[in-house]
Every structure is written in C-alpha cells, then in structure tokens.
C-alpha cells in the first residue's frame, strides 16, 4: 500500500527524489506521513485540496480490503 502512495505522489511532483513516505501502523489504522519538497507541496495538495482528497480516497479504498482506517498527512 505504501508503494502505491509513493508512486502516485512521485508522479505529481517535479522533484521525485525528495518524496518520503513514512508508515505508522496500529491494530486498526494506518497513518502515512508524506514529505515532499517545499515547492511541490501545492502540487500534492491541489486546488482547494482536491488532489489530496483524491489521494486519500484511493488509499481508503485499498485499505478497506484489510478493514483498516487510513490517514494521509502531507508535510513539506
């Protein structure tokens, strides 16, 4: 699942080398912390947060198979 998120974020940004995804997993939830270059944070969040919302929806759909909640947090 973290490979999917990394792939999607790297496709959006111009500095793919700076993308880092940290995963924290507990019994019934997964938290992803996505770090990108400062000038790429706007590309990942998108206008009115639509890109970030779409990424979160994709990850929730994948996590539904495992019956877990997913949270994706973006940092620069």
C-alpha positions as CSV (number, residue, x, y, z in Angstrom):
1,X,0.0,0.0,0.0
2,X,2.8,2.4,0.8
3,X,4.4,1.7,-2.7
4,X,1.1,2.8,-4.3
5,X,1.1,6.1,-2.4
6,X,4.8,6.7,-3.2
7,X,4.2,6.0,-6.9
8,X,1.2,8.4,-7.0
9,X,2.9,11.2,-5.2
10,X,6.1,10.9,-7.3
11,X,4.0,11.2,-10.4
12,X,2.7,14.5,-9.2
13,X,5.8,16.3,-8.1
14,X,8.7,17.7,-10.1
15,X,11.4,16.6,-7.5
16,X,10.6,12.9,-7.1
17,X,13.9,12.3,-5.2
18,X,12.6,14.3,-2.2
19,X,9.5,12.3,-1.7
20,X,9.4,10.3,1.5
21,X,6.5,8.2,2.9
22,X,6.6,7.1,6.5
23,X,4.1,4.5,7.6
24,X,2.8,4.0,11.2
25,X,0.5,1.1,11.6
26,X,-1.6,0.1,14.6
27,X,-4.2,-2.6,15.1
28,X,-7.0,-1.0,13.1
29,X,-5.5,2.1,11.4
30,X,-2.6,3.2,9.2
31,X,-1.1,6.7,9.2
32,X,1.0,7.8,6.3
33,X,3.2,10.9,6.5
34,X,4.2,12.2,3.1
35,X,7.1,14.6,2.9
36,X,7.8,16.5,-0.4
37,X,10.0,19.4,-1.4
38,X,8.7,22.8,-0.3
39,X,7.9,23.9,-3.9
40,X,6.0,20.7,-4.6
41,X,3.5,20.8,-1.7
42,X,1.0,22.8,-3.7
43,X,1.0,20.2,-6.5
44,X,0.3,17.4,-4.0
45,X,-2.5,19.3,-2.2
46,X,-4.0,20.7,-5.3
47,X,-6.6,23.5,-5.8
48,X,-8.9,23.6,-2.8
49,X,-7.3,20.3,-1.6
50,X,-8.9,18.2,-4.3
51,X,-5.7,16.3,-5.2
52,X,-5.0,15.5,-1.6
53,X,-8.6,14.4,-1.1
54,X,-8.4,12.1,-4.1
55,X,-5.2,10.5,-2.9
56,X,-6.9,9.9,0.5
57,X,-9.9,8.3,-1.2
58,X,-7.7,6.0,-3.2
59,X,-5.8,4.9,-0.1
60,X,-9.1,4.4,1.8
61,X,-10.4,2.2,-0.9
62,X,-7.3,0.0,-0.8
63,X,-7.3,-0.2,3.0
64,X,-11.0,-1.2,3.0
65,X,-9.9,-4.7,1.9
66,X,-7.9,-5.0,5.1
67,X,-10.7,-3.4,7.2
68,X,-8.5,-0.6,8.4
69,X,-8.7,3.2,8.5
70,X,-6.2,5.2,6.6
71,X,-5.0,8.7,7.3
72,X,-2.7,10.5,4.9
73,X,-0.9,13.7,6.2
74,X,1.2,15.9,3.9
75,X,4.2,17.8,5.1
76,X,6.8,20.0,3.3
